[in-house]
Amino acid sequence: MYIIDFFAYIVFQVLQIYKYAVIIYVIISMLISFNVINYNNSLVSIIMDFLYRLTEPLLKIIRRFLPSFGAIDLSPVLLIIIIEATQYVMTKYGF
């Protein structure tokens, strides 16, 4: 039983880190689009490339099913809701 609890805890924490990665990706991309920070900065481009590779596979799947709202991308919001729902189910049912 302790092994299952351990793996559930690890999955919960990985989902938490992934949720924060999505939030940071959205914030940095907004800062770049509003010219607050420059993408040509090597540190910014390395961070954005890492976060893009980390978050884009799931965001791409969500974008296939989500209708287009023009310039507004709601796929990160839906991904965070899915992660939160998964974490809720894990805590509610003791996984």
Secondary structure by P-SEA (a helix, b strand, c coil): caaaaaaaaaaaaaaaaaaaaaaaaaaaaaaaaacccccccaaaaaaaaaaaaacaaaaaaaaaaccccccccaaaaaaaaaaaaaaaaaaaacc
